[in-house]
């Protein structure tokens, strides 16, 4: 596999993985089974999205230029 394909996969997957880690870690989303309520903390979800964009930008800064 070419390094170009690896870089493209990292560009695409890094925001998704960062958001998934934030959501699974309890950053902003919780479910109460007793009341059947899904609660979303908007500030925490936005922080996870910013972290995802930052990680993607850091990868691009490292490998995006020749």
C-alpha positions as a Markdown table, in Angstrom:
| # | Residue | x | y | z |
|---|---|---|---|---|
| 1 | Unk | 0.0 | 0.0 | 0.0 |
| 2 | Unk | 1.3 | 3.4 | -1.0 |
| 3 | Unk | 2.0 | 6.0 | 1.7 |
| 4 | Unk | -0.4 | 8.3 | -0.1 |
| 5 | Unk | -3.3 | 5.9 | 0.6 |
| 6 | Unk | -2.2 | 5.7 | 4.3 |
| 7 | Unk | -2.1 | 9.5 | 4.6 |
| 8 | Unk | -5.6 | 9.8 | 3.0 |
| 9 | Unk | -7.0 | 7.1 | 5.3 |
| 10 | Unk | -5.5 | 9.0 | 8.3 |
| 11 | Unk | -7.0 | 12.3 | 7.0 |
| 12 | Unk | -10.4 | 10.8 | 6.7 |
| 13 | Unk | -10.4 | 8.7 | 9.9 |
| 14 | Unk | -8.7 | 11.0 | 12.4 |
| 15 | Unk | -11.8 | 13.3 | 12.9 |
| 16 | Unk | -14.1 | 10.3 | 13.1 |
| 17 | Unk | -11.9 | 8.5 | 15.6 |
| 18 | Unk | -11.5 | 11.6 | 17.8 |
| 19 | Unk | -15.2 | 12.2 | 17.8 |
| 20 | Unk | -15.8 | 8.5 | 18.6 |
| 21 | Unk | -13.3 | 8.6 | 21.5 |
| 22 | Unk | -15.0 | 11.6 | 22.9 |
| 23 | Unk | -18.5 | 10.1 | 22.6 |
| 24 | Unk | -17.5 | 6.8 | 24.1 |
| 25 | Unk | -15.6 | 8.5 | 26.9 |
| 26 | Unk | -18.8 | 10.2 | 28.0 |
| 27 | Unk | -17.8 | 13.6 | 26.7 |
| 28 | Unk | -21.1 | 15.1 | 26.0 |
| 29 | Unk | -23.5 | 12.2 | 25.4 |
| 30 | Unk | -25.1 | 10.1 | 28.1 |
| 31 | Unk | -28.1 | 7.8 | 28.1 |
| 32 | Unk | -30.3 | 7.1 | 31.1 |
| 33 | Unk | -32.0 | 3.7 | 30.7 |
| 34 | Unk | -34.5 | 4.3 | 33.6 |
| 35 | Unk | -36.1 | 7.4 | 31.9 |
| 36 | Unk | -35.1 | 6.5 | 28.3 |
| 37 | Unk | -33.5 | 9.9 | 27.9 |
| 38 | Unk | -30.5 | 10.7 | 25.7 |
| 39 | Unk | -28.7 | 13.8 | 27.0 |
| 40 | Unk | -26.3 | 15.8 | 24.8 |
| 41 | Unk | -23.9 | 18.4 | 26.3 |
| 42 | Unk | -23.4 | 20.7 | 23.4 |
| 43 | Unk | -20.2 | 22.3 | 24.7 |
| 44 | Unk | -18.5 | 19.0 | 25.2 |
| 45 | Unk | -19.5 | 17.8 | 21.7 |
| 46 | Unk | -18.2 | 21.0 | 20.2 |
| 47 | Unk | -14.9 | 20.6 | 22.1 |
| 48 | Unk | -14.6 | 17.1 | 20.7 |
| 49 | Unk | -15.3 | 18.4 | 17.2 |
| 50 | Unk | -12.6 | 21.1 | 17.6 |
| 51 | Unk | -10.2 | 18.5 | 18.8 |
| 52 | Unk | -11.0 | 16.3 | 15.8 |
| 53 | Unk | -10.3 | 19.2 | 13.5 |
| 54 | Unk | -7.1 | 20.0 | 15.3 |
| 55 | Unk | -5.9 | 16.5 | 15.0 |
| 56 | Unk | -6.7 | 16.4 | 11.3 |
| 57 | Unk | -4.9 | 19.8 | 10.8 |
| 58 | Unk | -1.9 | 18.5 | 12.7 |
| 59 | Unk | -1.7 | 15.5 | 10.4 |
| 60 | Unk | -2.0 | 17.7 | 7.4 |
| 61 | Unk | 0.7 | 20.1 | 8.7 |
| 62 | Unk | 3.1 | 17.2 | 9.1 |
| 63 | Unk | 2.4 | 15.2 | 5.9 |
| 64 | Unk | 0.5 | 17.7 | 3.7 |
| 65 | Unk | 3.5 | 19.6 | 2.5 |
| 66 | Unk | 6.5 | 18.4 | 0.6 |
